[in-house]
């Protein structure tokens, strides 16, 4: 994008493609803020729907989309793409992503409030024996009183390890810290200074850990030895918040579950299914290496009805829904507006993907 300020965004055309209805109020707001910005909208039947007149791409300089993109020939003026997803692994192999210098920006920061709630809810679901009480409701049994064979361990003083301390991990830390937990963070790159620990991505006001001050310890490294050392830090719960890259596939497998067995670490995966070896997860649950697990993503995904993961003990599976929120689309629009404002001011966009890192 140009570093020259353009307050009215003269010469720019924004195209929004989405399954939602026409965002009347948002477009009116943009027209007042950027009077020379042309805004077009294409409603999709599904996120992958590409059955529409491609002439709408003519003159487009900014695009807000999820998985439907033009060719370079269809949109020769395109400079900036705002994704409505936090992940970018679906872009690999796309010529527009790999063969141009177009700025691709993620929706990083849209998901933390709802996903952190999912992480904490599923953790408490097991810690407070809710599966047992749900079963008692089914049989209409009232078993009151304290049962020492079914202990309840509250979260105060327990340790949460967050593998990937981005926007989602930071909100998990904020909520867990409020519950009295100790937080330790892990990033692929060293964050030795206060400035390096700051989060420069979009953040819903009043959430997260923008300054990176909540972890009591911060680990880093891109090799298995470093990750294993992190997992060995007496974790009560390990939350996977990593992007999916060649380095992070099977980051949790038999070797890591063996390390986790010392504390019977609870596993929470809200990253991507291939971060965890499914067969090894089943073994870890069946042999009691870990106290339990909650996964919103699986490998394979969708999970076939006959897959043995469904029958693994002490496991909660949800079908990739932790990011759902009625506020999702409004937050994507907030990021889009922030980046349009930055373009108007001649500043770099936020949430830009580093193609060398794939996130």
CORNOR-V204216 format. One record per backbone hydrogen bond with DSSP energy under -1.0 kcal/mol. CO is the residue of the C=O (numbers start at 1). NH is the residue of the N-H. E is the energy in kcal/mol with one decimal. If there is no record, write none. Layout:
# CORNOR-V204216
CO_NH_E ; CO_NH_E
This chain:
# CORNOR-V204216
6_9_-1.9 ; 8_36_-1.3 ; 9_12_-1.8 ; 12_38_-2.3 ; 13_61_-2.4 ; 13_62_-2.2 ; 14_40_-3.2 ; 15_64_-2.9 ; 16_42_-2.6 ; 18_44_-2.6 ; 22_24_-2.1 ; 23_27_-2.6 ; 24_28_-2.5 ; 25_29_-2.0 ; 26_30_-2.5 ; 27_31_-2.5 ; 28_32_-1.6 ; 29_33_-2.0 ; 30_34_-3.5 ; 34_37_-2.0 ; 38_14_-3.3 ; 40_16_-2.2 ; 42_18_-1.7 ; 46_49_-1.8 ; 50_52_-1.6 ; 53_56_-1.6 ; 54_57_-1.8 ; 55_58_-1.7 ; 57_60_-2.2 ; 61_79_-2.8 ; 61_80_-1.8 ; 62_15_-2.5 ; 63_82_-3.5 ; 64_17_-2.7 ; 65_84_-1.1 ; 71_75_-1.4 ; 75_78_-1.5 ; 79_103_-2.5 ; 80_63_-2.5 ; 81_105_-2.8 ; 82_65_-2.0 ; 85_107_-2.4 ; 88_91_-1.9 ; 89_92_-1.1 ; 91_94_-2.6 ; 94_98_-2.8 ; 95_99_-2.4 ; 103_81_-3.2 ; 104_353_-2.9 ; 105_83_-3.3 ; 107_110_-2.3 ; 111_115_-2.4 ; 112_116_-2.5 ; 113_117_-1.5 ; 114_118_-1.8 ; 115_119_-2.5 ; 116_120_-2.4 ; 117_121_-2.9 ; 118_122_-2.5 ; 119_123_-1.9 ; 120_124_-2.7 ; 121_125_-2.0 ; 122_126_-1.3 ; 123_127_-2.6 ; 124_128_-2.4 ; 125_130_-2.2 ; 126_129_-1.8 ; 129_133_-1.5 ; 130_134_-2.4 ; 131_135_-1.9 ; 132_136_-2.1 ; 133_137_-1.8 ; 134_138_-1.6 ; 135_139_-1.5 ; 136_141_-2.5 ; 147_150_-2.0 ; 155_158_-2.1 ; 158_182_-3.1 ; 159_236_-2.5 ; 159_237_-1.6 ; 160_184_-2.4 ; 161_239_-2.9 ; 162_164_-1.1 ; 162_186_-1.8 ; 163_241_-2.6 ; 164_166_-1.4 ; 166_170_-2.3 ; 167_171_-1.4 ; 168_172_-2.2 ; 169_173_-2.2 ; 170_174_-1.9 ; 171_175_-2.3 ; 172_176_-2.6 ; 173_177_-2.8 ; 174_178_-1.5 ; 176_181_-2.2 ; 177_180_-1.6 ; 180_157_-2.9 ; 182_160_-3.0 ; 183_216_-3.1 ; 184_162_-2.4 ; 185_219_-3.1 ; 186_164_-2.2 ; 187_221_-1.1 ; 193_197_-1.1 ; 195_198_-1.1 ; 204_207_-1.6 ; 209_212_-1.6 ; 210_199_-2.6 ; 217_185_-2.3 ; 219_187_-2.0 ; 223_227_-1.9 ; 224_228_-3.1 ; 225_229_-2.0 ; 226_230_-1.8 ; 227_231_-2.5 ; 228_232_-1.5 ; 230_233_-1.8 ; 232_234_-1.0 ; 236_266_-2.7 ; 237_161_-2.8 ; 238_268_-2.8 ; 239_163_-2.8 ; 240_270_-1.6 ; 245_248_-1.1 ; 248_251_-1.3 ; 252_277_-2.5 ; 253_257_-2.6 ; 254_258_-2.0 ; 255_259_-1.3 ; 256_260_-2.3 ; 257_261_-1.2 ; 259_262_-1.2 ; 260_264_-1.1 ; 260_265_-1.9 ; 264_291_-1.2 ; 266_238_-3.0 ; 267_294_-2.6 ; 268_240_-3.0 ; 269_296_-2.4 ; 272_275_-1.8 ; 273_276_-2.1 ; 274_250_-3.6 ; 275_252_-2.3 ; 277_281_-2.1 ; 278_282_-2.3 ; 279_283_-2.0 ; 280_284_-2.4 ; 281_285_-2.1 ; 282_286_-2.8 ; 283_287_-2.3 ; 284_289_-1.8 ; 284_290_-1.2 ; 292_267_-1.9 ; 293_316_-2.1 ; 294_269_-2.3 ; 295_318_-2.2 ; 296_320_-1.4 ; 304_307_-1.9 ; 307_310_-1.5 ; 308_311_-1.1 ; 309_312_-1.3 ; 314_293_-1.9 ; 316_295_-2.8 ; 318_320_-2.0 ; 321_324_-2.1 ; 325_328_-1.7 ; 327_331_-1.8 ; 328_332_-1.9 ; 329_333_-2.3 ; 330_334_-1.5 ; 331_335_-1.9 ; 332_336_-2.5 ; 333_337_-2.7 ; 334_338_-2.2 ; 335_339_-2.5 ; 336_340_-2.4 ; 337_341_-2.4 ; 338_342_-1.9 ; 339_343_-2.3 ; 340_344_-2.4 ; 341_345_-1.6 ; 342_347_-3.3 ; 343_346_-1.1 ; 344_6_-2.7 ; 351_106_-2.4 ; 354_357_-1.4 ; 354_358_-1.8 ; 354_359_-1.1
